[in-house]
Amino acid sequence: MSKPLAVAAPSPLIRPASPRRTLIAVALGNWLELYDFTVFSFFAMLIGKLYFPSDSEYGSLLMALATFGIGFVVRPLGGLAIGRIADRSGRKPALTLTIWLMAAGTALIGLAPTHADIGVAAPLLIVAGRLLQGFAAGGEIGASTSYLMEFAPKSRRGFMVSWQTATQGAAVLVGAASGALLTALLTVDALESWGWRLPFLFGLLIGPLGLYIRGQLDETHRPEASRQPGLLRLASEHRRTLLLGSMLVMGMSANTYVIANYMPSYLSKVLHMPPSSALLSGCAAGLMMLLASPPAGWLADRLRRRKPLLLAVNTLLLLLTLPCFALLLGEPTLRNALLLATLLTTILALGCPAGFLLVMEALPRHGRATGLAVVYACGVTVFGGFAQFIVTWLISVSGDPLAPAWYAMACTGLSLLALILFHERPAAEAD
């Protein structure tokens, strides 16, 4: 009697048949989620006026920016919960869940009646929407970035992961461009009554379109139940990586939100530029992040180590941030604003793919999505998410218009220290 044929165990990594289709699917889904999460910042002044009325000069803007920051408070929770789903059940179910949560939060914000209509319930709806968005965004980064890394061969990991940063740039570009276009085309009354809602309603496409796109993905991670570590074990075995990784992300995040997201409000409120012109700085920052990220990923793939590139990027940011802001204050023109946004964002983008790889390659595959999600969420929550609030508060109490530069440089300095202490795992050894 012949022996039954043995059935091969499924491979832990299943590669999709079409690399281009997979890259487009992940990038488009990620762009939709990040657009929904970040577009709020480009309408912060208007949302503050409609939902957080105040008698003080900076009161409404501070409340709106604090609400923007609230979305980051729950990102560690979202990163932990959805990251565990990604590690236990696969990357694809986690990516699908983030779509549903982000769509719900965006709908709440885009459809919420104003303070004049329903009183205190209005800002509560905005806060609830931001909490849902933050929970979703916390899980998106770990799952989608792990997917991109695991899909690619080791020689192209940097290029694939670079699309995580590129889609962040695309989200900033479209969000700022929509604000500039609506501000230029609509009257103040039309913009305040219904125009500002249009970018959020556009963001609801994340529901049907995002679910369709994510439905085309194949799974890159087959969990092995015996290898799934609990969070305490992951934190115990990789405590140094998680702590230093969070500090690395802190610098990248603070610079991103100051240069790309906060600059339109800064130019309009502090330097008194027209809003339609001020928003162009956000467009420039988003465009450069989009264009510079793939070449930065290509460069990271050709370097034997990630740290030297990151050391150079952080050093350049430390040296150039203050002179760029001083130039802008000395001659507050749109040209100088675009120069600041373009130069600093390009430098920042050059290090982002290498930074993601440095952290992910130091983590084991079976805890990678959870670990990266927690690292990213913790690094972003206070220093990135509340960067706009902190900087606006610093300007209001000190009167120093250079506060954004000092804040960004302080965060960059701490990230540089973490980078020096970070133990790099050779790319060839990472699974």
N, C-alpha and C positions, 0 to 999 in steps of 0.2 A: 504493500500500500504506500503510495507516494505521500511525501510530507506536504502539508499545505504551504503555499507560498507566503513568505513573510511580507507584511505590509510595512513599508518604510514610514518612519515617524515623520510628521510634517516638519518642514524646515522652519526654524525660528524667524527667518527673513524671507518674505515672498515679494519678489520684484514685479512691478507692473510691466505689462508688455510695452507700453508707450511712455518713455521718460518725459517727452514734451507734454503729453496730455496730463501726466501726473503733476508736473511742475506748474502748469497753468491752473490746474484744479486747486492745488494748495495755495498758490499765490493769490488767485482771485478771491477765494474764501477768506483768506487772512486779510486781504485788503478791505473787503466789505466789513469785517468785524472791527478792524482798527479805525476805519473811517467813522463808523457809528460811535466808537468810543471817544475819538478825538475832536469831532466836529463841534462839540459843545464849547471847546475853548475859544473858537473863532467867533462865537456869538455871546461870549461871557458878559460883555458890557450891556448888551440888549436884554439878555436873560436876567441879569441883575436888576435892571430897571423894571421889568415886567413882573418879576416874581419875588424880589427882595427889596422893596422900596425902602429908602433910607434918607435921612436929612444930611448926613455927613458926606464929604466929598468922595471918599473912597469906600463908604459903607456898602453900597449895592454891589460894586465890583468885588470887594472882599468876600461878601457872602456867596456870590456866584462862583468865585474861584475856590472857595472852601467846599462848595457843593461839587465842583469838578474834582477836587481832591478826595472827597468822600468815596468816589468810585474806586479809588486806590486802596482804601482801608480794607475792603473785603477781598482784594486781589490775592493775598496770601491764602485765605480760606478757599477761594475758587481754585487757586493753583494746587492746593493740597487735595481737595476733593476730586477735581477733574483730572489732575495728574495721576491720582491713584486709579481712577477708571482707565486711563490710558495705559498704565503699567499692568493692570490686572485683566482688563477685557480687550485691550488693543487700542491703537491710536484712533482708528476710524470712529468708534462709538463716542469717544470723548470729543472729537472734532464736530460731530453732529449735534451733541448736546449744547456746545457753546453757541451754535447758530440759533437754537430755540431761545436760549436765555438772552442773547444780545438783541434779538428781534423784539422780545417782550419789553426790555428796558428802553429801547429806542422808541417804541410805540407810546409808552407812558410819557416820555419827554415831549415828543412831537405833537401829541394830542391833548396835553394837559391845559385846562383853562388857566387864565392868568390870575394874579392876586386880586385884581380889580373885579374879577368875576365871582370867585368863590373864597376869597380871603386866605387864611392860613393854610387851608387844605392844598392850595396850589403849589407852594414850595415843597410841601410834604410829598406830593406826587413826583416832583422833579428829583427829590432825594431818593425816592424809591426806585425810580428809573435808573439813576446813577449807580445804585447798589447792585441792581441786576446786571447792568453793563459791566461793572467792575468784577463781579463774580465770574462772568463769562470770559472777560479778557484775561483774568488770572489763569484760567485753564488753557486758553488758546495758545499762548506763547510756548509752554512746555510741550504740548502735544504736537503742534504744527512744526516747531523747530526740530524736535526729535524725529518726526516723520521725514523731514527733508534730509537730515543727516543720515538716517538709516537707509534711506532709499538710494543714496549716492554711493558709488565706489569711493574708496579712501582718497583717491587722487583728485576727486571733484567735490569733496564735502564742503569746502569753503564756498565754491560757486553756488551750490544748491542752498546752503544756509544763508547766503547773502540775500536771497530773495525775501527772507524774513524782514531784513532791514529795508530792502527796496520797497516792499509793500507798505511799510510804515511811512516812507517818504511819499509814496503815491497817495496814501490816506491824508497826509498833511497837505499835499498839493491840491487835491480835489476839494478838501474842506475849506482851505483858505481861498481858493479860486471861486467857490460858490459864494462865499461871503463877499468877496470883492465885486463879483458880478451883480449880486442882488443889491448891494449898497449903491452901486453906480446906476442901476436901471430903475429902481423903485424909489418912490417918495418915502420920507420918514414915516408917515402914517401907514402906508401900505406895508413897509418892512416890519413895523411893530405889530400890526394887526394880523397879518398872515404870512408875509414873505419869509420871515425867519424860520417858519416851520418847514418850508420846502426841502431843505437839505436833510432834515430828519425823516420826512416822509419818503424821500428818495432812498434813505438808508434802510427802509423796510424791505427793500428788494433782497436784503440778506436772508429773509425767510425762504421764499420759493427758489430763488436763484442759488443761494448758498446751499440749501439742502440738495438740490439737483447736482451741483458741482461736487459736493462731498460724497454724494452717492456713487460717483464714478471712480472713487479711489479704491485701490487694493490695500490690504493690510500689510504693514512692514514688520509687525511685532506679534509673535505668537507667545503669549505668556506661559511660563512654566510655573505652576502653582507652588512647587517646592522652593522656588527661588525668589518669591515675592517678599521682600523685607518690609517690616512695619516702619512707620515713620521714625520711631525712637531708635530703631536699629540703624536706619539710614543716617540719622543725625549723629549717632554715636560713631559709626565707622567712617563717616565723611564730614565730620563737624568742621574741620579746617577748610575744606573745599566749599562748603555751604556758606560759611562766614565770610571768607575772603571773596568768594564769588559774588555775594550780595554787595560787598563794598565796590567791586569792579563795576557792577551794574549801576550802582549809585551814581558814579561819575558820568557814565554814558547817558543815564536817564536825566540827570539834572541839566546837563548841557543841551540835550534834545528838547526838553520842555521849555527851557529859557530861550534858546535861540529860535526854535521853530514855532512853538505854540504861543509863547508869551509875547514875542516881539510885536505882533500887531497891536495888542492892548497897550504895551509900553510906548510904542510910537504915537499912538492916538492919545493916550491919557497924559503921558509925561512930556512928550515932545510936540504934542498938538498937531500931528499930521492928519490929513483927511482920512477917515476910516478906509475908503476904497484904495487909497495909496498905501496905507499902513499894512493892509492885508497882503499886498504884493511881496512883502518880506517873507511871509509864511509860504507863499507860492515858490519863491526862490529857494528857500530851505528845503521844502519838500521835493522840488525838482532835482536839486543836487544830491539829496539822499537817494533818490530813485536812480539817478544816472551813475553815481559813484560806487554804489554798493556791489554790483556784479563784478566790475574790475577789481574791487577790494577783495572779493571772495576768490577771484582768480589768482591774485597776488598771494593770499594766504595759503592756497594750495601749493604754491611753488616755494614756500619757505619751510625749512626743516623745523623751525620753532615758531610759535605764535608770539611769545613774549617780546622779542625785540621790536616788532612792528607796533605792538601796543605801548611799549615804553616810549617810542618815538611820537606816537599820536598824542599821548597824554602830556608829554613834555611840550609839544607844539601848542596845545591848547592852553597850558599854563603861561606860556610866553606871549601868546597873541591875543588872548581874550581882552585883557585890560586895554592895550593899545587900540583895538578895534572899537571898543565902547567909547574911549576917550576921543577918537576921531569923529565918531558919530555925534557926540555931545558938542564938540567944538564946531562942527558944521552939520547940523541935523537935516540933511537932505535925503531924498529917496535913494539917490545914487549910493551914498555911504551906508544906508540901511541895507541895501541889496548886497553891497560888498561884504559887510559884516556877516549877513546870513549865508552868503555863498561860500566864503572862505572857511568860516568855522564849521559849517555843516559838512563841507567836503572833507576836512580833516577828521571830523568825528566819524563819518561814514567809512573812512579807510580802516578804522580799527574795529568796527562792530562785528563783521563776520568772524574775524580772528578771536574776538572776545567770547562770542557764543561757543566757538569750537573749543577754546581753552577750557571752559567750564564743563561742557558736555563730555569731552574726552577724558576728563578726570572722574566722571561718574560712571557706574556700571549700567549696562543696558537695561537691566530689570528695574532700576530705580531712576532712570535718566529723566523721564518726563516729569515725575514728581519732584526730583531734585532741582531741575532747571526751573520748573514753575515756582517753587518756593524761593529759590535764589533770585529770580527775576522779580517776583512780586514783592519780596522784602526789600530789595534794592530800590525798587521804583516807588513804593508806597509813600514814604515820607519825603524823600529827597527829590523825587521826580514829580509825583502826583501833587504834592503841596508846594512845589517850587514856585509856581505863579503866585500863590497866596503869600508865601514867606517873603518873596521879593517885593510884592506890592506893599506888604506890611512894613518891611524895612524902609522902603522909600517914604511911606507915610509918616513914620516916627522919626526918621533921621534926616529926611530931606535930601539924601544923597542919591542922585540919579545913576551913580555907578554901582548901586547895590546889586543889580543882576550880575555884573562882572565879578564882584567879590564873592558872591554866593557860588557861581559856577566854578570859580577857581578853587575855592575851599573844597568842594566836592571832588574836583579833579585831583587835588593834592592827596586826599584820602584814598582815592582809587589807585593812584600811583604807588602809594605805600603798600596797599593790598597786592598789587601786581608784583612788586619786588618780593613779597613774602610767599606768593603763590607757587606751589610745586607743580610744574608742568609735566604732564604725562605725554611721552612721545606719541605722535599721531599713529605710528605704525602699530603700537600696542593697544590702541583703543578699539573695542569691538563695535 
